[in-house]
Amino acid sequence: MTRGEILVADDDAAIRTVVAQALSRAGYEVRTTGTAATLWRWVQSGEGDLVVTDVVMPDENAFELLPRIKKLRPELPIIVMSAQNTFMTAIRASERGAYDYLPKPFDLKELVGIVGRAMAEPRKSAEEPAPDEMEGMPLVGRSPAMQEIYRSLARLMQTDLTVMINGESGTGKELVARALHDYGKRKKGPFVAVNMAAIPRDLIESELFGHEKGAFTGANQRSAGRFEQAEGGTLFLDEIGDMPMEAQTRLLRVLQQGEYTTVGGRTPIKTNVRIIAATNKDLRGLIQQGLFREDLYFRLNVVPLRLPPLRERVEDIPDLVHHFFKLAASEGLPQKYIEQAALDRMKKYRWPGNIRELENLIRRLAALHPQEVISEQLVEAELDHERRQASVEKPAMPGAAPAKELENGETLSNSVEQHLAKLFRDCGDNLPPPGLYHRIIREIEIPLISAALSATRGNQIKAAELLGLNRNTLRKKVNDLDIRLMRSPR
């Protein structure tokens, strides 16, 4: 007895064969075709319990066929395969009612697993998807890492689940949050973004929840907060790891009860917003340090999304480069082209600033160099300049030794490395307890900030400039770490 009949449509005979073999071994009856017309005839005849189809067919695009299938047989699951592995392919598949989307090449075991889940789910009617086409390409890249992001986003578009986006600076966290909003069920509502690290700690609660007239000195009138501004839409909380504990408690109440009170207010206000949070920090490490609430973490981390750094998706660099050159040309900069050798050189670079660094490089190449074709030598020169800029020493404290070397000529990094090596030798087979990274960072961070404040006589603005930190970030660290001024030598 078979587990059901699967209709497979692909113009590539080899793919039809391997897919049919894998599904047959799993116990399904399989019928294959190389045309959309035959697939449509089978569907009209009521055949098949599930469809697996390629997008590009010789006689018709599957995205044109899907709405007709869903209108005629809304309960029929459809799995879309495509070699056009872009964000919009995944979104179009979802918008047109596909059960799932698989970028080629794919793992046959994964396909069999998806078919099994689809066949096991209760069948239900579905509304006909909106016919309007979506234009633009909010996310770029066809690497396996990005394909996983696209598939996750396609599944999340029509939900209100809270999403936590984790990734290094410059990986495009806000871009992903905007895509979730712009192509989701709340796209007609507002998208409001707020960066926790850019707001003074004592103003964050007012910024998020608003305040009443007279709530504090200077509150001369009522002010709407970001929750009120985002009503009916999406609130993106960037750098959530920088949110102070007081505001974390208020945010937890919103997530638990769906309501908040303004600063100085007494009447609870119901709220209807989707929360998307983002961070480049290790929130579990902050929880261990007592800097982030564990219950809030679990409320925010309903659906975690990790954005890969550019060094993990270097195969996307050509697409990204062409995309950024096109953007630059649309803004009035000269149209540029790039040699393959230059792209190969870019793939070998580490990109510490991720996609943001790549975009800045492309804009410089478009704006500052007259050559129409960008060569490997030109890219090498720009990357060398970038490395030199990154290695420029910070201003030394008055009377201190140069930052690069200690008094005995040994570099600071070598000294730290030797200290840690001794620590591990002394431990033998018994490794130190978990959390070593944060303990070491704190041991270095506290005396560094204290010394900078002493050198600037307690002036936090000058100390922040000396350290290369945002003034609000420095103020937060001083408060959280309870830092005192280092005594100056007499």
Secondary structure as UniProt FT lines:
FT   STRAND          5..9
FT   HELIX           13..25
FT   TURN            26..27
FT   STRAND          29..33
FT   HELIX           36..44
FT   TURN            45..46
FT   STRAND          50..54
FT   HELIX           62..72
FT   TURN            74..75
FT   STRAND          78..82
FT   HELIX           87..95
FT   TURN            96..97
FT   STRAND          100..103
FT   HELIX           108..120
FT   HELIX           144..156
FT   TURN            157..158
FT   STRAND          163..166
FT   TURN            169..170
FT   HELIX           173..182
FT   TURN            185..188
FT   STRAND          191..195
FT   HELIX           196..198
FT   HELIX           201..203
FT   HELIX           204..209
FT   TURN            213..214
FT   TURN            217..218
FT   HELIX           226..229
FT   TURN            230..232
FT   STRAND          234..238
FT   HELIX           240..242
FT   HELIX           245..257
FT   STRAND          259..260
FT   STRAND          269..270
FT   STRAND          274..279
FT   HELIX           283..288
FT   TURN            289..290
FT   HELIX           294..300
FT   TURN            301..302
FT   STRAND          303..306
FT   HELIX           310..312
FT   HELIX           314..316
FT   HELIX           317..330
FT   TURN            331..332
FT   STRAND          337..338
FT   HELIX           340..348
FT   TURN            352..353
FT   HELIX           354..368
FT   STRAND          373..374
FT   HELIX           376..390
FT   TURN            398..399
FT   TURN            407..408
FT   HELIX           412..427
FT   TURN            428..429
FT   HELIX           436..455
FT   TURN            456..458
FT   HELIX           460..467
FT   HELIX           471..480
FT   TURN            481..482
//
